[in-house]
Amino acid sequence: MTNITLQGLTPAQLMTLGDAALKAGDLAIARGFYKNLMRIAPYAPHVHARYGLTLRPHNRVLPMLEAMKALEAIPNASVYIGEGIATWLKNPAFVADAKFMALAEEDLAIAPAGVVNWHWNLQTMLWAAQQAKHVPGDYVELGVYKGHTTQFLSRYLDFAAWDKRWWLYDTFEGIPQDQLDRGREHLTAAAYGEAFTFEEVRDRFASSPNITVIKGRVPEVFKETCPDQISLIHIDLNNSSAEVAALDVLYDRLSPGGIIVFDDFGWATSSAQAKAETDWFQRRDLALFPLPTGQAVFVKPAD
Ligand SMILES: C[S@@+](CC[C@H](N)C(=O)[O-])C[C@H]1O[C@@H](n2cnc3c(N)ncnc32)[C@H](O)[C@@H]1O
């Protein structure tokens, strides 16, 4: 595709051609049309959402495109669609943040399978990491896979220059068999996508001296390595027993004002986690805030 071919096409024509290519399964051609459209309409959520759908083969691309088109019947709809979330009549802030969009695109290559247009979820984590910056204590991620979320955040925030550490825990072998929630037995290590190893992730963060990657099983691994004071915990273990066991160990180390983000709470597949975690907080007369992204957030009150 050359610029000469596209010269003179209206935005509507570029979108029609992009949509046709996307429907035909030609992601590269669709990406070319949408990229040209982005030059004309750089802050249009519906263009960024379409462009994002071309970045990875994904079995929900067509229903997601159709859902966007249906919502675009609403005047000034400003539609955005991501994995498991559609918004309209909204202005997602990330669309106007060129650095955010560029890093999200670059880091998609190391995201778990099924992740596409993950911007709302990344934005939650970015808010949490920015907000917890001045709360005493380190950052912790439980469930790392290839390091997608921390890679995005640490690059966006230039975390290597911060006076904090980030501790990343994973078995690097998937969920231990005895921790699999009922109905989620298919979640073997292979279910996350490509093979992943401790060495690969350790090397990914080698240039950040304040990020430590730890191979081990949660919660037992905390007996070997565990920060004394914590200001942010990202919990993404995809199983309720390990996530609740982690709360048992780490909650007392979380500073007042510290934040916990659960990656899997409101997803239709995460009901065991949502129940176990809701019960855990209710027993302490505390409450989680569930987000439409499928995440839930918690801010620890003052003592
Ligand atoms: C969805 S992936 C994490 C994705 C990651 N947060 C990201 O940003 O791409 C879930 C990870 O949890 C890990 N995991 C599950 N149970 C675990 C446990 N008990 N201890 C350590 N890691 C565990 C799996 O090996 C897998 O890599």
The ligand as an ORCA input file, in Angstrom:
! r2SCAN-3c Opt
* xyz 0 1
  C      -2.458    -14.073     33.671
  S      -0.818    -14.521     33.976
  C      -0.111    -13.001     34.540
  C      -0.076    -11.911     33.496
  C       0.772    -10.742     33.888
  N       0.283    -10.068     35.083
  C       0.938     -9.756     32.761
  O       0.938     -8.539     33.010
  O       1.076    -10.181     31.609
  C      -0.963    -15.457     35.467
  C       0.394    -15.939     35.973
  O       0.242    -16.390     37.315
  C       1.195    -17.401     37.544
  N       0.769    -18.137     38.771
  C      -0.422    -18.728     39.002
  N      -0.473    -19.241     40.254
  C       0.713    -18.969     40.826
  C       1.270    -19.201     42.131
  N       0.606    -19.846     43.082
  N       2.509    -18.722     42.386
  C       3.210    -18.050     41.457
  N       2.744    -17.800     40.199
  C       1.519    -18.252     39.887
  C       1.179    -18.197     36.249
  O       2.378    -18.921     36.068
  C       0.996    -17.080     35.187
  O       2.218    -16.678     34.644
*
